[in-house]
Amino acid sequence: MDATEKRKKVLVPVANGTEEMEAVILIDVLRRAGADVTVASVEEEQHHIVAANGVVIVADALISECEGQEFDLVALPGGMPGSERLRDSKTLQQITKKQAESCQPYAAICAAPVVALQSWGLLKGLHATCHPSFADQLESAETAGSRVVKDNGLTTSQGPGSAFEFALSLTQQLYDHEKLALVRGPMVLPSNDGKESGKILFNEQKWPSNGVPHVLVPVANGSEEMEVVIIVDILRRAGAMVVVASVEEETTIVASRKVKLVADQLLSDIHETKFDLILLPGGMPGAERLQKSETLFNMLKDQVEGERVHGAICAAPAVVLQSHDLLQGKKATCHPGFTDKLKDQTAVEGRVVIDGLLVTSRGPGTAMEFALAIVEKLFGSKKAKELVSHLVIDE
């Protein structure tokens, strides 16, 4: 972006019950493009919101502080009851109506097109889509089955599984094809050329678990927020008990694209707890901060020696696991930018690689595949397929 170019201003409102994957993917992708994204809580005097699957997000501002501002885009995430709480915000309604009346872009995904925009009269005469479970309520159902629909200044989409497509469509509208390519590439989204393998299995074995799987997701300042949220969201949907633990001295962390997340606990407070799985998100410098945590290293070493499941995504397989010699005799993958840090006998160019009790993956664009592969191992293919359908993931 030219130093003299004015940054695009984007408003992403959030509420208790907002779908965390949709919100965070929107914020992350648009910030990667260079947009000035304001995350605004519609809750009264409350910056902390508890999203639909328990992830705590700290908003940058209250919606009342955004009144009177000019935005290049207003984009609503879905989720229930989050969409209803967005709908009930008179300030957000006024901001979004002003956006539409000024012929400026506005957007919504999942339940929000029906629950919020339609109730405000902002879908009249326009083609739109939404989550399949709300399609029968959509007044213009002509394009309800489409993943992303753009009609004049309105863009709508179906759900968490289409959130990347939704965010990239908005990126292209705000910027251009060149910017789109720059943003898309590093995320390792699925390609259409068929050259990259999906899930690759080595030394297949049953993953041990007693009842409800207990999962640890350690986080740090600089962790990749999309990877954190996608892993946590999907595994909680499947029925796992997921603990997000900060390796920092406080529970609030500032992730790689400046999304503020609140961990459930400090890692130092649960260092003696045994987990069925430990899953490391990537992101820089987050992976480096995980690598420097002696507490986490000791837990990972115990996990490997105790023959329990462990995994990592993006930079973390190379920066954390490889650097601690925890990939010995194993096949693994990682973000393409870190492949040269994996030993030759270790590196595999798959989107998800499972070698016995180790699972690794490549980046934000493979995080859903990573989480679903874990769900399939823990809960079976039927549960994984149910989630694919509900999340509206394009198989």
N, C-alpha and C positions, 0 to 999 in steps of 0.2 A: 504494500500500500504506500502510495506517495505520501511524504511527510505533510504535505499541504492538503491532502484529501481529507474531507470531513468523515469521521467514522459513522457508520450506520448505527442508529439507535434502535434497540429492540427491547420490547417489554415481554417478559415471560412471567405471568402471574401464577402463584402457587397457593395451595390451601391444605388444611388437614384432609388427608384422603386423596391427594393428587397422586397420579401414577408416577412413581419416581423415575422409572426408565424413560418415559416420554419427556418428562421435564428435563432431566439431566442430559439426555442425548441432544435435545434442542439447544440447551445452553452451551454445552461443550462444542458441538459442531459449529454453531454460529460464532462462538468466541475464537475458534480455530480460524475462521474466515476473516477475523479482525473486527467483528461487530462489537459495539459497546452494549452488552446485554445486562439489563437490570432485572434481577429476580425479585419480584415484589409479592409480599404476603398480603392476602386479603383478610387474614384473621386480625381481629381488633387488637392493636398494640402488642402483636405477637410476631416476632421475627422467626422463631423456631416453629417449623411445621412438621407434623408426623405424617409421612406419606402413606400410601395405601398398604404397603407391605412392611411398614415399620421403620423405614429409613428416615432419619431426622435430617432435614435440610435447613440451613440458616439463610433466610432471605437477605438480600442486600438492602432492602427498603420496605416500608409499608406502602400499600397501594395509595393511601391518602397523600403520600409524598410525591406521587407520580401525576397527580391531577394537574392539568394545565401544561404538561410537557408535550413536546412533539416527538412522535416515534415514526421510524421508517417501517416498522413492522410490530404488530401485536400478535403473539402466538400463544394459544391456550393449550396446555396439556390436558389429558383426560383423567380417567380414574374416578372411582366412586367411593365415598361421597364428595370427592374433591370437585368434580364438575358442578355439582349442585351448589357447593359453597362459592365457587366462582360465579355461577349464575346469580346468586343472591347478593353479590357485591354491587351496590348501586354505582360506586365510583368506577369499578371495572366496566360495567355496562356503559356508562357515559363515555369512557375513554375509547372503548371498542366501537361504539356507534359513531363517535366523531371520526375515528379512523376510516370507517366505511363511507361516511358522508363526504370525507375529503378525498375519496378514491385512493386511499393509501392501503397497502397490503395488510390483511388480517388473516388469521389462520386458526385452526383448531383440529384436534386429533381425538380419536377414540369416542368416548361418550360426549365430549364437549361440543361437537357440532350440533347435536340434537338438544342436549340438556341446556347449554348456555346460548349459543348463537341463534338457534331456531326460536327459543323462547323470547329472545330479544328482537325477533323479526329480521335477522340479518342473513337469512338464507332465501328470502323471497325472490323467486325468479332466477335463482342460481342453481347450478348443478353442484352436488356435494356428496360426500361419502362419510362413513362413520364406522364404529365397531359393529360387526355383524349382529350382535345381540340388541342393538338399538336401531337396526335398519328398518324395522317395521314401523318405527315412529318418525322416520325421516319423510318429510312432506314431498321432497323431490327425490324419489327412490330410483330415478333413471340410471344413476351411476353409483348406486350404493355398494356394488360389489368391487369397485375399483380401489386400488391401494392408495393412490394419491390423485386427487381431482383439483384442478385449477380452473376457476371461472372468474374472469376479470381479476379483481383484487383479492378474491377469496381463494384460499387453499385449505383443503380438508384431507384427512387421512384416517386409516382404520384402527390402528392400535400400536402397542409396543413393538410388534414385529415389523411394522412399516415406518417406525420412527426415524430410522436413518434416511430412508427415501424421502420422507417428509422434510426433514431438516436440510437435506441436500437440495431439494426442490426450492426451498426458501432461500438457501445460499445462492443458488443460480439466479433467482429473481432479484436479490439485492445486489449481486455482483455480476459475474459472467462465467463463461465456460472455463476460462483459464483458472480462475479462482476455485471453481468447483473441482477441477482436477488436482490442484494443489492441496485442497482439503481432503479429498477422497482418498488419495494414494496412501498416505501414512496410516490410515485407519485399518487397512487390510480387509476391506469389504469384499464380498464374493465377486469373482470375475465371471464373465460369460464365456471365456475361452476354453474352459474345461481343463486347463493345464495344471491347476493346483488340486492336489488330493484333499478330500474332506477329512473324515476320521480314519486314522490308521492305528491298528492294534498290534501290539507285540506281547508275547508272554501272557496271554489272557488268563486272568484268574478272578475268582469271586472276591468282591470287596467286603471285608468283615464289618458288621454293624449289629449292635444289640438294640433292637427297637428303633426309636426315632434317631436318625443320624445327627450327631452333634458336630457342627462345622465351625471352624475358626477362620475368619477373614481379617488378618492384620492390616492396618492402614497407617499411613504416615503423611506428613505434609508433602505434597507433590505426587501422591498416588493418582492414578488415572481414574477419575470419578465414574466414567461410563463403565469401566470394567468392574469396579467395586459394586456399583448399584445393580448392574445386570446380574452378576453372580448372586448377590444377596437376595434380590427380588425373586429370581426364578427358583432358587433353592427353597426359599420360604414358601412360595406358592406350592411347591411339591410336597411340603410337609416337614422339611428338615428344620432343626433348631439351629439357627445361625447367630453366632456372636461376632459382632464387629468390634475389634479391639485396637486401640491406638498405641503405637510404640512411642508416641510423644509423651510429654509430661502432663498433657491435658487431653480431654476427650474430643474437643473440637479440632478438626484438621482442615487445612486449606488445600484442596486437591490441585491437580496440575493445571486445570483451566479455571482456577479460583472459585470453584463451587465449595461452599463450606458445608461439611458433613459432621455430624456428631456421632462418635462411636458409642457403643453400648457400655464399654468398660475400658480401663487401661490394661494393657497387656501385662504390666508388672503385677496387677492384682490377681491375675488368673494363671500365672506362669506354671503352677503345679497341676492345673487341670488337664486331663487327657481328653483329646478330641478324636472323633472318628476320621475327620478330614481337616487338614490345614491347607487353605488355598490362598495364594499370594497374588494380589493385583500387580500390574506393572505401573508404567508412568515414571517419568523422571522429573525431579530427583527422588521421587517416592521409593523406587526400587533400591536406590543407594541407601536411603535411610532405613529401609527394612534390613538391608545387608549389614548395616552397622549395629543393629540391635543384638546384643549378646543374649538377651532374654529370648528373642525369637530364634536365634541360632540354636540355643539349647533345646527349645521346644521342637524345632525341626529335626535335630539330631536324634532326639528321643522318639520322634514320630517314625523316622526311618528305621531305627534299631528295633522299635516295637512292632514293625511291620503293619503300620497303619497308613492310610491313604494321604498323599500330599500332592500338591500341584501348584502350578504357577502359569501366568500368562504374560505376554508382551515382553518387556525387558527383564522381568523377574526370573525366568528360568536361567538366563545367562548371568545376570548381575547378582542374584542371590544364591540360587541352587548350585550353579557351576562354580562360583567363587568359593563356596563352602565345601566343595568336593562331594556334593550330594546327588550327583548324576552319574557316579561311577557305574559302568556296565549297563547304562540305560540309554534308550533312544528318547529324544526330546525335540521340541520345536520352540521357536521364540519369534519375536518381532524380526522382520528381515534386516533391520538396522543393527541387530545384535547377533546375527547368526555366526559371524566370524569369531565370536567369543565362546561359542560352543565347540567342544573338541570334535574333530572330524568324525570319529566313530559314534558320536552322540547325535549330531544334527540330522534332522529329518524335515523335509519341506512339506509337512502336512498342516492343515488348519487346526486340527486337534490330534494329538498323539497320546495314546495310552499305552504305557509299558508296565504291566503288572499293577503295582499300587501307585504308580506315578502318572499324572495327567498334566499335559502342557498344551499351550495354545499361543496364537500369534499376536493378537491385538484387539482393540475395541471392536473391530468389525467381525471378529470371530468369537466374541464373548458369549453371545447367545448359544452358539454351537458348543462351546466349552461347557457352559452351565447345563445344557440339555444332555450332553454326553454323560455328565456326572449324574444327572437325574436318572438316565436310563440304567446306569450301573447300579445305582442305589435302590431305585423303585421299579425298574422294569420299563420295557418299551411302551406299554399301554399308557403309563403315566406321562412319559415324555411326549407321546403323540397327542394326548389330551392338552398338554401345555402348548404345543405347537399350534394346535387349532385355536385355543382361546387367545393366545398372544398374536394370532394372525401372522405367523411367520411364513414366509414364502419358501416352500420346500424345493 
